[in-house]
Amino acid sequence: MKVKFKSELLFRRAIIPWYDTDPAMLLTLAFAVAALLFSLFGVAAVLDTPHYHAAIWVPGLLGILSLTITISMLIRLIGRS
């Protein structure tokens, strides 16, 4: 059995996970933008109904999380090109 040196192993082709491919990232970005729009409509509905003012944190949290994912995906996609 031949022992490989570390220098020989450095030139292997990198294996990219399926979730780090461009189509998967674009699909994630589309769902994050859809969730962001949904949360904006939720905040508008909560503000229109005084009875639901205590529950504004639900669509607000959804908006913050989806905005974080959207910004993260945009930075990664722009960094690739």
N, C-alpha and C positions, 0 to 999 in steps of 0.2 A: 504494500500500500504506500502510495506516494504522499508525503506530507507537504501541504501547501503552505507557502509563506504568506505573511500578512500583506505584502506588497501585491501579490497576485489576487487577493480577495478584494482589493480596493477598486478594481476596474469592472466589477460586476454591474449589471444594469439594475437600477433601483426599482423595487416593486412598489407601485403606488396603490394604496388601499382604494377600494371602490368608492368609499365615501369622500375621498379627496380628489375625485375626478371633476372635470368641468360640468358635465351634465348633472351630476348629483348636487353640486354646489349651486347651480342655477335653479334646480328644483327646490332646494332648501330655501334659497333666496325668495323664490316666488311664494312659497308657503309663509315665510316670515312677513313678507309685505302684505299678504292677505290677512294674516293675523293682526298686523298693525292697523290696517283699515277697519277690521272688525272691532278692535278695541277703541278706535276713535269714534265709531258709531255707538259703541257701548257707553263711552263717556258722555256723548251728546244726549243719549237717552236717559242716563242717570241725572244729568243736569236739568233736563226738562221735567222730570217727575220728582217733586220734593220729598215724596215718601221714600225714595231710594237713595237719598244723598249719603246715607251711612255706608252704602255698598260701592262707593266710587273707587275704592281701592282695588276691586276685582278687575275691571277693565283697565285701570291705571297700571296695575302690575303686569297684565298681559301686554300692554303697550310698551312698557319699559323693557320687558324681556324680548319681545319681538324686535324692537328697535336695536337692542344690543346684538342680536343675531344678524340683523340686516347689515349693520355697520361692520361687523366682523367678516361677514361673507364678502361684502364689497371690497374691503381692504385686501382680503386674500385673492380675490379675482383680479383686482387692479394690479396687485403685486406680481402676478404671473405674466401679465402681458407687457 
